[in-house]
Amino acid sequence: MRRAGRRSQLPPLNSLRAFEAAARHSNFRKAADELHVTPAAVSHQVKALEDHLGVQLFRRQARALELTPAAKACLPQLREGFGAFATAAELVRTGLRRETLFLKAAPSFAVKWLGRRIDRFVCAYPDIDVHIDANPRTIDGRPGDGPEDVHWTPLMGQSDVAIRFGAGKYPGCCSDKLFSVALTPMCAPSLLKSGPRLRCPQDLRRHTLLHDDTLDVEDGRSKWETWLEAAGVPGVDLTRGPHFNHAALALDAAVDGVGVVLSYPLLAAADIAGGRLVMPFDLAIPLEPAYYVVYAEAIAGQRKVSAFRNWLLEEVQKFVVSPDPGAGTSD
């Protein structure tokens, strides 16, 4: 007779594996194929587990296995346990070979888009430590750019991957396009409810304009001037309104109701989804520069580089399908 204390012991691991596989497939044969044993061996292991626990786990039907209430009750925790085993084994395998991914990113993209999602990469790859440098020199044509930013391969000695805003052509590097961008005015919903009217672009004459100085000036004209021209609105005083050296700062000022900002809905996705910013007009002007993930050809095959690239492209696809920030907390 089995001693009373025996049932508190952990059942044989092979029996637990056989039960979990059989429960998942509802079939001994399919479970046997997965475990590379015979169906009879799976049946024997399940029977041994039932004897050990003193309960019936399956009702044998003609063509399938039906879980008993006892089996249904224990199965979720059993699967959670196997998941913990797998995680522990992976940590043992990778613990001695942790990697560090050095990433440079355009500052506002790092703050407003990437930072809200990077925890997903960390969870998926716990053995890769990510160091993010929000660096303005990842924007093409910024003052102070040197030869390393034109050809850019030497810069990879300091970083493994960069998210760069520009033309996407960097000799010696691979680049994958992430997002095209367009500019449109945005403001806090409160500006639509109080203060001067803001129903058409002409109404911008009576509002404070917020200026993002990271936007290129072409032919001596600011992007605000370009947008207002496209909207057919002359006579707006563009000398007024505060200036910001980061798009994120300009967007935050708009959220606070300071004025109307001309910026990228991509960067404002979280604020738009959270109802903190609205786009009062339909007109958006596209820009030729885009966001790219860039990495040197020489290290394209490294696991940490390919892992981050593939993860990032998947996150971009999710965002394109459903532009919900889906990460981080609301302000």
C-alpha positions in Angstrom: 0.0 0.0 0.0 1.3 3.5 -0.9 2.3 5.6 2.1 0.2 8.7 2.7 3.1 11.0 2.3 3.9 9.8 -1.2 1.2 11.7 -2.9 2.7 15.0 -1.9 5.8 14.1 -3.9 6.3 15.5 -7.5 5.0 13.0 -10.0 7.5 11.6 -12.6 8.3 14.3 -15.1 7.9 11.9 -18.1 4.3 11.1 -17.0 3.5 14.8 -16.7 4.9 15.5 -20.2 2.9 12.6 -21.6 -0.3 13.8 -20.0 0.2 17.4 -21.1 0.9 16.4 -24.7 -2.0 13.9 -24.8 -4.3 16.6 -23.3 -3.2 19.1 -25.9 -3.7 16.8 -28.9 -6.7 14.8 -27.4 -4.9 11.8 -28.9 -2.3 9.4 -27.7 -0.8 8.8 -31.1 -0.2 12.5 -31.9 1.3 12.9 -28.4 3.6 10.0 -29.1 4.7 11.5 -32.4 5.6 14.7 -30.6 7.5 12.9 -27.8 9.1 10.4 -30.2 7.8 7.4 -28.3 5.0 4.8 -29.0 1.3 5.4 -28.3 1.5 2.5 -25.8 4.3 4.3 -23.9 2.2 7.5 -23.7 -0.8 5.5 -22.4 1.4 3.7 -19.9 2.8 7.0 -18.6 -0.7 8.5 -18.3 -1.9 5.5 -16.4 1.1 5.7 -14.1 0.3 9.4 -13.4 -3.4 8.5 -12.7 -2.2 5.8 -10.2 0.2 8.2 -8.6 -2.5 10.9 -8.2 -5.3 8.6 -7.4 -7.6 10.2 -10.0 -8.8 9.6 -13.5 -7.5 12.1 -16.0 -9.1 10.9 -19.3 -12.3 9.3 -20.4 -11.3 7.2 -23.4 -13.7 7.7 -26.3 -13.8 5.9 -29.6 -11.9 8.6 -31.5 -10.6 11.1 -28.9 -9.7 11.6 -25.3 -12.0 13.6 -23.0 -10.5 15.4 -20.1 -12.0 14.8 -16.7 -12.8 17.8 -14.4 -9.7 17.0 -12.4 -7.5 17.1 -15.5 -9.1 20.4 -16.6 -8.4 21.9 -13.2 -4.7 21.0 -13.1 -3.8 21.5 -16.8 -3.3 25.3 -16.8 -0.9 25.2 -13.9 1.0 22.3 -15.4 1.5 24.2 -18.6 2.6 27.2 -16.7 5.1 25.0 -14.9 6.5 23.6 -18.2 6.8 27.2 -19.4 8.8 28.1 -16.3 11.1 25.1 -16.9 11.7 26.2 -20.5 12.5 29.8 -19.4 14.9 28.5 -16.7 16.7 26.3 -19.1 17.0 29.2 -21.6 18.5 31.4 -18.9 21.0 28.7 -18.0 22.0 28.3 -21.6 22.3 32.1 -22.2 23.3 33.3 -18.8 27.0 33.0 -19.6 26.7 34.7 -23.0 24.5 37.7 -22.4 24.7 40.3 -25.2 24.4 44.0 -25.3 22.7 45.8 -28.2 23.8 49.4 -28.6 21.1 51.4 -30.3 21.1 54.9 -31.5 17.7 56.5 -32.3 16.3 59.8 -33.4 15.3 61.4 -30.0 11.6 62.1 -30.5 11.1 58.7 -32.1 12.9 57.1 -29.1 10.7 58.9 -26.7 7.3 58.9 -28.4 7.3 55.5 -30.2 10.1 53.1 -29.4 10.2 53.7 -25.7 6.6 52.6 -25.3 7.3 49.3 -26.9 10.9 48.3 -26.0 9.7 46.3 -23.0 8.3 43.8 -25.5 11.7 43.2 -27.0 13.2 42.9 -23.5 10.7 40.2 -22.6 11.2 38.3 -25.8 15.0 38.4 -25.6 15.9 38.5 -21.9 19.5 37.7 -22.7 20.0 40.9 -24.8 20.6 44.1 -22.8 19.5 47.2 -24.8 21.3 50.5 -24.4 19.5 53.3 -26.1 21.2 56.5 -27.1 18.6 59.2 -28.2 21.0 60.9 -30.6 20.1 63.9 -32.8 22.9 62.9 -35.2 20.7 60.1 -36.4 18.8 62.7 -38.4 20.2 63.3 -41.9 21.7 66.8 -42.4 21.8 67.9 -38.7 24.5 70.5 -37.9 27.8 68.8 -37.0 27.4 65.8 -39.2 30.8 64.5 -40.2 32.0 61.9 -42.7 31.0 59.1 -40.3 27.4 60.2 -40.6 27.5 60.3 -44.4 29.1 56.9 -45.0 28.1 55.8 -41.5 29.9 52.5 -41.3 32.5 53.9 -38.7 29.6 54.9 -36.5 28.7 51.3 -36.2 31.8 50.8 -34.1 29.8 52.7 -31.4 26.4 51.3 -32.1 25.0 48.0 -33.5 21.8 49.4 -34.9 20.3 52.9 -35.5 16.9 54.2 -36.2 17.6 57.0 -38.5 15.5 59.7 -40.1 16.6 60.4 -43.6 17.0 59.1 -47.1 17.8 55.5 -46.2 21.0 55.3 -48.3 24.1 54.7 -46.3 27.1 53.0 -48.0 28.3 50.0 -46.2 25.0 49.6 -44.3 21.7 47.8 -44.7 18.6 49.8 -44.1 14.9 48.8 -43.8 12.2 51.4 -44.1 10.0 51.7 -41.1 7.7 54.6 -41.7 6.9 57.3 -44.2 5.8 60.5 -42.5 3.5 63.5 -43.1 3.0 66.8 -41.3 -0.4 68.1 -40.1 -1.4 70.5 -37.4 -2.4 69.0 -34.0 -3.7 70.6 -30.8 -5.3 69.8 -27.5 -9.1 69.2 -27.7 -9.6 72.1 -25.3 -8.6 74.6 -28.1 -11.6 73.4 -30.1 -13.9 74.1 -27.2 -12.7 77.4 -25.9 -10.7 80.4 -27.1 -10.6 81.5 -30.7 -12.5 79.5 -33.2 -10.5 76.7 -34.9 -12.6 75.2 -37.6 -10.7 75.9 -40.8 -7.0 76.6 -41.6 -7.7 80.4 -41.8 -8.5 80.3 -38.1 -4.8 79.6 -37.3 -4.2 83.3 -37.7 -5.7 83.7 -34.2 -3.8 80.9 -32.5 -0.3 80.4 -31.1 1.8 78.3 -33.5 4.4 75.9 -32.0 7.6 75.5 -34.0 9.6 72.2 -34.1 13.1 73.4 -35.1 14.1 69.8 -36.0 12.0 70.2 -39.2 14.2 71.1 -42.2 13.9 74.6 -43.7 13.9 74.4 -47.5 14.5 77.5 -49.7 14.3 79.6 -46.6 10.8 78.5 -45.9 9.7 76.7 -42.7 7.4 73.6 -42.8 4.6 75.8 -41.3 4.9 78.1 -44.3 4.8 75.1 -46.7 1.7 73.7 -45.0 -0.1 77.0 -44.9 0.6 77.5 -48.6 -0.8 74.1 -49.4 -3.9 75.0 -47.3 -4.2 78.3 -49.2 -3.8 80.4 -46.1 -1.7 83.6 -46.6 -0.9 86.2 -44.0 -0.1 84.1 -41.0 2.6 85.7 -38.8 5.2 82.9 -38.5 7.5 85.0 -36.3 5.3 84.4 -33.2 5.1 81.3 -31.1 7.7 79.3 -29.1 10.4 77.2 -30.7 11.5 73.7 -29.6 14.6 71.7 -30.5 12.8 68.3 -30.1 9.6 67.2 -31.7 8.6 65.6 -28.4 8.8 68.9 -26.5 6.6 70.6 -29.1 4.1 67.8 -28.9 4.0 68.0 -25.1 3.4 71.7 -25.3 0.5 71.1 -27.6 -0.9 68.5 -25.2 -0.7 71.2 -22.5 -2.8 73.6 -24.6 0.0 76.1 -25.3 -0.8 76.2 -29.1 -1.1 74.3 -32.4 1.9 72.2 -33.4 2.8 71.0 -36.9 4.2 67.5 -36.5 4.0 63.8 -37.4 0.9 61.9 -36.3 3.2 58.9 -36.0 5.0 60.5 -33.1 1.7 61.6 -31.6 0.0 58.2 -31.8 -0.2 57.7 -28.1 -1.6 61.2 -27.4 -4.1 60.9 -30.3 -5.2 57.5 -29.0 -5.5 58.8 -25.5 -7.6 61.8 -26.6 -4.9 64.3 -25.6 -4.3 65.6 -29.2 -6.6 66.0 -32.2 -6.0 66.8 -35.8 -8.4 69.6 -36.7 -7.8 69.5 -40.4 -7.6 66.8 -43.1 -4.6 68.2 -44.9 -1.3 66.5 -44.3 1.8 67.1 -46.4 4.1 64.1 -47.0 7.9 64.4 -46.6 10.5 62.5 -48.5 12.7 61.5 -45.5 11.5 58.5 -43.6 12.4 56.4 -40.6 14.8 53.5 -41.3 16.4 50.9 -39.2 20.1 50.8 -40.2 22.9 48.4 -39.4 26.3 47.7 -40.9 26.5 45.0 -43.5 29.4 43.4 -41.6 27.2 42.6 -38.6 23.9 42.0 -40.3 24.1 38.3 -39.4 24.7 38.8 -35.7 21.9 37.3 -33.6 21.3 40.5 -31.5 21.1 42.6 -34.7 18.8 40.3 -36.7 16.6 39.7 -33.6 16.1 43.5 -33.0 15.5 44.2 -36.7 12.9 41.4 -37.1 11.2 42.4 -33.9 11.1 46.1 -34.9 9.6 45.3 -38.3 6.9 43.1 -36.7 6.1 46.0 -34.3 5.8 48.4 -37.3 3.4 46.0 -39.0 1.3 45.8 -35.9 1.2 49.6 -35.7 0.2 49.9 -39.4 -2.7 47.5 -38.9 -3.8 49.1 -35.7 -2.2 52.4 -34.7 -2.8 51.9 -31.0 0.3 52.6 -28.9 -0.5 49.4 -26.9 2.4 49.9 -24.5 3.3 52.1 -21.6 0.9 54.1 -19.5 -1.3 57.1 -20.3 -0.3 60.5 -19.0 
